[in-house]
Amino acid sequence: MIKNIFDKLLALFLIILFLPIYIVVSFLILKKMSKPIFFRQKRPGLNGKIFGIYKFRTMTNEVDSKGELLSDEQRLVGIGKFIRSTSLDELPQLFNVLKGEMSFVGPRPLLIEYLDLYNNEQKRRHDVKPGIKGWAQVNGRNAISWEQKFEYDVWYVDNQSFLLDMKILWMTFLKVIKRSDISSSSSVTMEKFQGTK
């Protein structure tokens, strides 16, 4: 309950504080990539309950001659690449925190299609509310394997505390300043999870 109250009060404060940034980023996306400004996608949250996560859009809608979207690498350019590398794309998730769907710290909410691919241990990542940032993100983010990410997520579930959350938020600040671990070793985004063998 204390964490929930802290999350909502901090989210409200930051939304007001970052309002000029919301306006500037929205304008840049509108000018460079046109509409929509925001990206909304359904994700599983606490106990697997589905909610809509908000992000600033970072990829263009360019398609090939067959009408299919180009690769992430081809669509993540210019202003979108900058927004992604500075983590500005995640600012709209403050509204998810304000609504009580997310926390500042917790396992990242992933794609719904992954739900059937988790083993029993990996499913435990849904025993807590998902977060904007998590233990896996400050220990490698997209530069580590899926299995390592899930190990970090479950470790957080078993060891969560106020002090650990503060440590993760501080480490997140340092990661954003350095812009580290944004991409995987072979892609500008993280490859899709295929299940643990």
PLY file of the C-alpha trace (Angstrom):
ply
format ascii 1.0
element vertex 197
property float x
property float y
property float z
element edge 196
property int vertex1
property int vertex2
end_header
0.00 0.00 0.00
2.85 2.40 0.87
4.58 1.68 -2.43
1.31 2.22 -4.31
0.75 5.62 -2.66
4.38 6.62 -3.24
4.13 5.59 -6.91
0.98 7.60 -7.57
2.14 10.76 -5.79
5.53 10.68 -7.53
3.90 9.97 -10.91
1.56 12.95 -10.53
4.46 15.22 -9.51
6.62 14.09 -12.45
3.80 14.42 -15.00
3.41 18.06 -13.96
7.19 18.62 -13.84
7.80 17.02 -17.25
4.84 18.68 -19.00
7.15 20.89 -21.14
9.07 17.78 -22.22
5.81 16.02 -23.15
4.88 19.00 -25.32
8.30 19.24 -27.04
8.57 15.49 -27.72
4.98 15.37 -29.02
5.71 18.27 -31.37
8.89 16.63 -32.70
7.14 13.31 -33.34
4.26 15.07 -35.07
6.65 17.09 -37.24
9.12 14.31 -38.11
6.89 11.21 -38.18
3.31 12.57 -38.22
0.52 10.90 -36.26
0.08 9.00 -34.02
2.20 10.55 -31.29
1.63 7.80 -28.79
2.05 4.05 -29.06
-0.37 1.92 -27.04
-0.06 -1.83 -26.73
-1.71 -4.46 -24.54
0.64 -6.05 -21.99
0.19 -8.45 -19.06
0.53 -6.89 -15.61
0.07 -8.08 -12.03
-1.15 -11.71 -12.02
-1.20 -11.60 -15.82
-4.04 -9.05 -15.98
-3.98 -7.27 -19.36
-3.66 -3.48 -19.59
-2.65 -0.93 -22.23
0.88 0.44 -21.89
1.66 3.94 -23.20
4.83 5.05 -24.97
5.92 7.82 -27.29
6.14 6.43 -30.81
9.73 5.95 -31.99
9.33 4.08 -35.28
8.01 5.21 -38.62
5.21 3.36 -40.40
7.23 2.72 -43.56
6.32 -0.41 -45.54
7.90 -2.34 -48.38
6.47 -2.98 -51.87
4.27 -5.76 -50.41
2.76 -3.44 -47.83
4.60 -5.06 -44.92
6.36 -3.00 -42.27
10.09 -2.59 -42.73
12.47 -3.98 -40.08
12.86 -2.23 -36.72
16.34 -1.07 -37.74
15.01 0.61 -40.88
12.10 2.30 -39.06
14.04 3.42 -35.98
15.85 6.48 -37.31
16.37 10.18 -36.60
14.24 11.62 -33.84
12.84 8.18 -32.96
16.32 6.82 -32.33
17.10 9.79 -30.06
13.87 9.39 -28.11
14.55 5.68 -27.61
18.22 6.13 -26.60
17.33 8.75 -23.97
14.38 6.67 -22.66
12.03 9.59 -23.34
9.70 7.09 -25.05
8.83 5.70 -21.62
7.63 8.99 -20.09
3.95 8.32 -20.94
4.12 5.25 -18.68
3.81 7.69 -15.78
0.10 7.64 -16.62
0.10 3.84 -16.24
1.66 4.32 -12.80
-0.93 6.96 -11.90
-3.71 4.54 -12.92
-2.22 1.84 -10.69
-1.39 -0.50 -13.58
2.37 -0.16 -13.16
4.96 0.78 -10.57
8.17 2.76 -10.98
10.15 -0.39 -10.25
9.29 -3.96 -11.20
9.73 -6.48 -14.03
9.09 -4.89 -17.41
5.67 -5.74 -18.91
6.33 -7.83 -22.02
4.24 -9.03 -24.97
1.07 -11.05 -24.39
2.32 -13.68 -26.83
5.09 -14.59 -24.36
2.65 -15.74 -21.65
2.41 -19.30 -22.98
6.19 -19.51 -23.44
7.22 -18.95 -19.82
8.19 -21.88 -17.64
6.78 -22.01 -14.09
9.71 -20.08 -12.61
9.57 -17.35 -15.25
5.83 -16.89 -14.69
6.61 -15.65 -11.18
7.66 -12.31 -12.68
3.92 -11.53 -12.70
3.63 -11.92 -8.91
4.35 -8.20 -8.57
3.20 -5.12 -10.44
5.27 -4.44 -13.60
7.59 -1.46 -13.58
8.91 1.29 -15.80
12.37 0.08 -14.79
13.50 -3.16 -13.21
16.44 -5.11 -11.86
17.02 -6.68 -15.29
17.13 -3.28 -17.00
19.89 -1.93 -14.75
21.85 -5.17 -15.15
22.01 -5.31 -18.92
18.64 -4.33 -20.40
18.70 -5.39 -24.09
22.33 -6.52 -23.93
21.57 -9.72 -21.97
19.65 -12.88 -22.86
15.98 -13.44 -22.13
16.84 -16.14 -19.60
19.12 -13.76 -17.71
16.40 -11.11 -17.72
13.87 -13.50 -16.23
16.33 -14.63 -13.56
16.79 -10.99 -12.55
12.99 -10.45 -12.59
12.31 -13.39 -10.28
15.19 -12.36 -8.02
13.51 -8.95 -7.68
10.18 -10.60 -6.80
11.89 -12.48 -3.97
14.00 -9.57 -2.71
11.96 -6.41 -3.32
12.32 -3.63 -0.77
12.24 0.15 -0.59
16.03 0.34 -0.52
16.35 -1.95 -3.54
13.84 0.20 -5.45
15.86 3.34 -4.64
19.02 1.59 -5.81
17.36 0.60 -9.11
16.09 4.14 -9.69
19.58 5.55 -9.08
21.17 2.98 -11.40
18.51 3.80 -14.00
19.48 7.47 -13.84
23.12 6.56 -14.50
22.14 4.26 -17.39
20.08 7.01 -19.03
22.94 9.50 -18.71
25.35 7.02 -20.31
22.72 5.72 -22.80
24.00 2.19 -22.26
22.48 -1.24 -23.08
19.84 0.23 -25.40
20.20 -2.45 -28.07
20.91 -6.15 -28.09
24.18 -7.42 -29.55
22.56 -8.20 -32.90
19.63 -5.80 -33.26
18.55 -2.22 -32.51
15.75 -3.69 -30.40
15.52 -6.96 -28.49
14.85 -10.13 -30.48
11.54 -11.83 -29.67
11.46 -14.43 -26.93
11.08 -17.92 -28.39
10.80 -19.87 -25.14
13.45 -21.45 -22.95
14.84 -24.75 -24.25
0 1
1 2
2 3
3 4
4 5
5 6
6 7
7 8
8 9
9 10
10 11
11 12
12 13
13 14
14 15
15 16
16 17
17 18
18 19
19 20
20 21
21 22
22 23
23 24
24 25
25 26
26 27
27 28
28 29
29 30
30 31
31 32
32 33
33 34
34 35
35 36
36 37
37 38
38 39
39 40
40 41
41 42
42 43
43 44
44 45
45 46
46 47
47 48
48 49
49 50
50 51
51 52
52 53
53 54
54 55
55 56
56 57
57 58
58 59
59 60
60 61
61 62
62 63
63 64
64 65
65 66
66 67
67 68
68 69
69 70
70 71
71 72
72 73
73 74
74 75
75 76
76 77
77 78
78 79
79 80
80 81
81 82
82 83
83 84
84 85
85 86
86 87
87 88
88 89
89 90
90 91
91 92
92 93
93 94
94 95
95 96
96 97
97 98
98 99
99 100
100 101
101 102
102 103
103 104
104 105
105 106
106 107
107 108
108 109
109 110
110 111
111 112
112 113
113 114
114 115
115 116
116 117
117 118
118 119
119 120
120 121
121 122
122 123
123 124
124 125
125 126
126 127
127 128
128 129
129 130
130 131
131 132
132 133
133 134
134 135
135 136
136 137
137 138
138 139
139 140
140 141
141 142
142 143
143 144
144 145
145 146
146 147
147 148
148 149
149 150
150 151
151 152
152 153
153 154
154 155
155 156
156 157
157 158
158 159
159 160
160 161
161 162
162 163
163 164
164 165
165 166
166 167
167 168
168 169
169 170
170 171
171 172
172 173
173 174
174 175
175 176
176 177
177 178
178 179
179 180
180 181
181 182
182 183
183 184
184 185
185 186
186 187
187 188
188 189
189 190
190 191
191 192
192 193
193 194
194 195
195 196
